[in-house]
Amino acid sequence: MLVIRRDLVDAMVAHARRDHPDEACGIIAGPEGSDRPERFVAMDNAERSPTFYRFDAAEQLRVWREMDRNDEVPVVVYHSHTATEAYPSRTDVSYAGEPGAHYVLISTRDPEEHELRSFRIVDGVVTEEPVEVVESYMFAHTGADDTPDCP
C-alpha cells in the first residue's frame, strides 16, 4: 500500500495538469528504508511528448546524487498519461528500474477529474496497490510502530 500525504498528491496532479497535453514526470524522495514519500521533485520530460516520458539524463543524475547525499531513495516515481487510463504501458514497464518504488500514474484525459493509481513493477510484473491519502503521516496506518511506546 502507498501511504502518501495529500499535499504530495496535489503537487503531482498540479504538475500533470500544468504539463498537459505532454506527459509530466518526477519523483518523490524519502528517507532510505522508510517507504515514506516526503520530498517532491518535479522533473522535465526530455521527450516533451503526449505519449511518452523520459527523465532528462543530466537532471536525473543531479537528482539521484542529491538523494544519495541526503540518504534518500525514490519512494515514488510518477508520470501522467494524457489520453489513456492510469495504467503502465509496455514501455513504462520496460523502463521501471526502481524495484522498491511505488509507480504512480495520473491520467489527465478528463479535464475535470483526474485518475491516480499506484503500482509496484518488479521484473516486468505489474501489481496494483491501494493508495491511502492522509493529511499527515502522524496519523497514518503505518504498521506495528504506529502505537506510542509505553514506559
N, C-alpha and C positions, 0 to 999 in steps of 0.2 A: 504494500500500500504506500502511496505517496501522500505524506502529510506536508502541506505547504500553506504558508501564510497568504491571506487574501491580497495583501499589497503586492506580493510577488506575482500572483495570478493576474492582477490588474495590470502590472507592468508588462507581462508577456503579451496580454491581449492588446494593450495600447500600442506596443511595438508592431504587432501583427497588423493592426488597423492602419497604423502610420505608413508602413511599407507597402500595403496593398495598392496595386494588384501584384506586386512582386512578393515572393516568399520572404519572410523575416526569419532570422535565426539568432541564437545566442545560447548562453549557459547560465545556470545559477550555481555558484560555487558554495561549498560548505566545508566545515572542518573535517579533515580526514577521519574516517571511521564513524562519523556521526549520522550519516544519511539524512542530514538536516540542511535543506536549501536556505541560504542566507544572503549571499551577495549576488545581486542581479547584474549581468553583463550582457548588454545588447551588442551584437556583433554585426558586421557588414556582410551581406550576401554578395560574395565576389561575382556570382553569376548574374545578379540583377535580373532575375527571371521569375515569371509567374508559375513555373512548373518545376523548378529545381533550385536547390541551395547548395552552397559550398562556402565554408569559412575562408576568409582571406588568409593565406598561409602566414604572412608576416604578423597579422593581428593574432592569429591562433597561437603562434609561437610566443608572442608577448604575453598573452593572457595565461597560457599554460605555465610559463616561467613565473609569472606573478603568483599563480596558485601554489606552485612549488615553494616559493619563498614564504608564503603565508600558511603552509601546511594545510592546504585546501585541495579538494578534488571537485570535478564537475559532477555535482549531485543530480542536476537536471540539465539535459541537452534538449533545447526546444527549437521548433520551427513551425511555420504556418503552411497550410495548404489553402490556396486562394479560390479554387473551383471544385474541390473534392472534399470528401469526408475526412475527419481527423483520424486517419489510419495510415501506418507506414507503407510506403510504396516499396517495390522491389529494390529500387535504388537506395531508399532510406535504410533498408535492412542491410544492404551490402556495405554501406558506409558507417554503420553503427560500430564504432571502435572502442566504446567505453562500457564494458560489461557490467560495471557496478552502477551505471547511471540510470535514471528514470528518463525515458524518451517521451517528451510531452509534445503533442501535436495540437495546434489550434487551427480550426477551419474558420475562414472569414468569408466563405461563399455567400452567407446570408448577411446583408448589410446591417440588420437589426440585432441578430443573435449570433453569438459565437459558440462553437463546439470545442471543448477541451477534453482530451483523453490522454492517459499515460500508459506507457508500455515498458516492459523490460525486453531487451533484444540481446540474446546471448547465442553465439554460434549460429546465427541465422534464424533462430526460433523466436517468434514474437508472442509475448504473453501480455494481455491487457491486465491492468491492475486498477483497483479502486483509487479514487482521489478524495482525500479529506481536506477541505479548505477550512483553515482556522484563522481566527483573529490574532492569536498569539500562540507560540509553542508552549507557553507555560501551562496551558490547559488542554493541550492536545493529548490524544490517546497514543502515547509513545512507547508503551510496553511496561515491563516489570519495574523499571526505575521511575515510574511516574507517581509513586506514592512517597510522601516525605519519610525521611529516616526518623525512627523513634529513638530517644535516648535510652 
